């Protein structure tokens, strides 16, 4: 599978047969992910930076909200969470998605605003690759993100939703998260090619360059 970061919280997961676009930004958000082709689009919540399914070309199946889905052999589990630590009182709901394809389980946290409960954590077992917001402000910050990583125990973590090259000025940069994880900054990659057999034995943080 190939994983490409299209900026902010938007990722493309490309398998042999299916392309999944996760949290594409709406045009009115001021962010751009181009017009990516998609078979499946997942939307974690209704904010403009995350709900732009209409920017995707093709005729994708749009998934929005908790539940179990199967589309073209791809299994998707949507887990109900909140966009804040007040049970949604401030910013509403958020859906975490676990996409299972090519024997890999990829988890996109959306704009998670709290540490998952024991029940939610149980639904998120066996994660191979975690796409984690780290920038704070409207989602978890570096410290909370590191705690979530420890809780879910993925093999690979790809940070998202942080300040890059001046964009997203209200968000934290990558460095506080790396400090929380106790690592120096790895070289950024344009994309990640990964199979189940190539997963590391110990946790690794992968930094992707946002594709403009």
Secondary structure, DSSP 8 states (H G I E B T S, - for coil): -EEEE-STT-EEEE-SS-EEEES---GGGT------B-SEEEESSSSTTT--GGGSBS--EEEESSEEEEETTEEEEEEEEESSSSTTTTT-EEEEEEEEETTEEEEE-TT--S---HHHHHHTTT-SEEEEE---SSS--HHHHHHHHHHH--SEEEEESS-BTTBSTTS--SHHHHHHHT------BS-EE--GGG--SS-EEE-B----
